[in-house]
Amino acid sequence: MKPLEYLDRSLMCDGVALADVAAMAGTPCYVYSAKTLRENYRAYADAFGDTPHRVYYAMKANGNLSILRLLAKEGAGFDIVSGGELFRVLKAGCDPSKVVFSGVGKTSAEIDQALEAGIFAFNCESEPELALIDSLTHRRGVKARVAIRVNPNVQASTHAYISTGGKAHKFGIDIDEAEGVYERARAHKSLLIEGVSCHIGSQIFDPTSLLKAVDRVLEFIDKLRGRGFDIRHADLGGGLGVGYKPDDEVPVISEFVAALRARTTGRGLEVMVEPGRSIVGNAGVLVTRVLYRKRTGTKEFVITDAAMTDLIRPALYDAHHEILPVRAAEGLPTICADVVGPVCESGDFLAHDRTMPEAFPGDLLAVCTAGAYGFVQSSTYNARPRAAEVLVDEGVARIVRQRETYEDLIRGE
Ligand SMILES: *Cc1c(COP(=O)(O)O)cnc(C)c1O
């Protein structure tokens, strides 16, 4: 699995042996490839070419400061969903004028914080939110640029928890009701109503649903312009899927962007996208050590030092992650096992009924495609300090987040 490859049977990430990274950082640890991050970002930026565009990395997928800095250097903007994410973006030295603020539940403190920083725009999700942004903006004597997030009522075929564009979801404003919302928003004199945004879900494999949403948004923009709105930007969200299984047919970023260009060229719009998973997903791997082997009844278990607290995707979304041996020994028998962590929950698993090479206590395993929605969803349940994070760049592995300590666990108590 990209970006990993075996060299003399040792699993490598950009020229660095994962076994060496584990020796340096301990396990479990996340390892990220700077090269893959750059390639993924550039796949978007290059495909847009001279179309006015902006790529806002959805940092909720992975908000490590070093990753934010790396992407900022590439020219990325950032899609944030909380005041904490804004704090991170600013700490990383990113340009606040390249930040959009999404999410259904922005507090007045968070809105104020974003106005203070001078972000590019708010993606608003309800009329009370528009009113609140207007009043806080008015109080400061400034103007705030807003887009209203419309819900194009397109069902993305993905896991129910990460589908967001249907009528029954909490996100956005139904596209059939949105015209009235834009009209009423004219009353808010401190708002610059210049955009329309949408985001229909995540881990989408078939770009058809994404493009159907785009078509509805563009049609809607025509309508708004017909009513005199000066719509300048279309924020088309994130959502492109990544391959978790070797035979997954993954949408090609450049082809998707080409389809966006074909639809938007000549419309006098700045086109914005908010990819998260497709930038960072395949750039990360979780390295873990086998603690025990165990058999109960008919079940075979591989017990690892990584748990659902480190990577919750299998438990939360029934997600599949490939698991590779960090040292590939020849002639080992194949086993069928559950790969599980030490946490006191039967939902604590990294894989169910996985056919894999025999693994012994002390062996290292690489849980692939763990860069997105991995570390950021980790917790300290069972008083487990969070894992270390390592960035590999130009053949050098550097710890970019220390493993948490026991003292970190009790801070504030
Ligand atoms: C989560 C999210 C994204 C990113 O989605 P990916 O599937 O990771 O690309 C983009 N925009 C919004 C508003 C989001 O909530």
The ligand as an SDF file (V2000), in Angstrom:
LIG
                    3D

 15 15  0  0  0  0  0  0  0  0999 V2000
  -15.1640   16.5560    6.8500 C   0  0  0  0  0  0  0  0  0  0  0  0
  -15.3740   17.6670    5.9220 C   0  0  0  0  0  0  0  0  0  0  0  0
  -14.5790   17.7930    4.7820 C   0  0  0  0  0  0  0  0  0  0  0  0
  -13.5230   16.7930    4.4090 C   0  0  0  0  0  0  0  0  0  0  0  0
  -14.0450   15.5830    3.9960 O   0  0  0  0  0  0  0  0  0  0  0  0
  -13.0720   14.4420    3.4170 P   0  0  0  0  0  0  0  0  0  0  0  0
  -13.9840   13.3170    3.1120 O   0  0  0  0  0  0  0  0  0  0  0  0
  -12.1000   14.1290    4.4790 O   0  0  0  0  0  0  0  0  0  0  0  0
  -12.4250   14.9980    2.1930 O   0  0  0  0  0  0  0  0  0  0  0  0
  -14.7830   18.8930    3.9800 C   0  0  0  0  0  0  0  0  0  0  0  0
  -15.7290   19.8240    4.2720 N   0  0  0  0  0  0  0  0  0  0  0  0
  -16.5140   19.7330    5.3610 C   0  0  0  0  0  0  0  0  0  0  0  0
  -17.5120   20.7900    5.6360 C   0  0  0  0  0  0  0  0  0  0  0  0
  -16.3560   18.6560    6.2220 C   0  0  0  0  0  0  0  0  0  0  0  0
  -17.1430   18.5570    7.2960 O   0  0  0  0  0  0  0  0  0  0  0  0
  1  2  1  0
  2  3  1  0
  2 14  2  0
  3  4  1  0
  3 10  2  0
  4  5  1  0
  5  6  1  0
  6  7  2  0
  6  8  1  0
  6  9  1  0
 10 11  1  0
 11 12  2  0
 12 13  1  0
 12 14  1  0
 14 15  1  0
M  END
$$$$
